[in-house]
């Protein structure tokens, strides 16, 4: 019974760590794409203003 509890805790911790890493990677990719989009929009506005 102790082995099953240990295996369950290990699986739960592994799933939690995997979900946390996936969410962190998704948030990092979203922030990177958003900042890239914002920078391109600023460059477009600057080029339109200077023209």
N, C-alpha and C positions, 0 to 999 in steps of 0.2 A: 504493500500500500504506500509506503514511503517513496518507493521508486516511481510510482505513478504520479504522486504529488510533485516530486522533483522534475519529472518529465513534463508535466503540465505547466509548472512554473517556468521551466526553461523555454518551452514552446511559446508561452505567453510573452515572455521577455523578448524572445527573438522576433515575434510578430510585431510587438510594440516598437522595437528598434527599427525594424524594416519599414513600418508605416511612418515613423518619425523621419527616417532618412528620405523616404519617397516624398513626403510633404515638404521637407527642407529643400530637396532638389527641385521640386515643382515651383516653390516660392522663389528660389534663386533664379530659375529660368524665366519666370514671369517678370521678376524685377529687371532682369537683364534685357528682355525684349521690350519692356515698357520704357526703360531708360534709353534704349537704342531708338525707339520710335519717337520719344520726346526730343532727343538730340537731332534726329533727321527733320522733325517738324521745325525746330528752332533754326536749323541751317536753311531750310526752305523759306522761312519767314525773313531771315536776314538777306537771302539772295533776292527775294521779291522786293524788300525794302530798298536795297541798294540799286536795283535796276531802274 
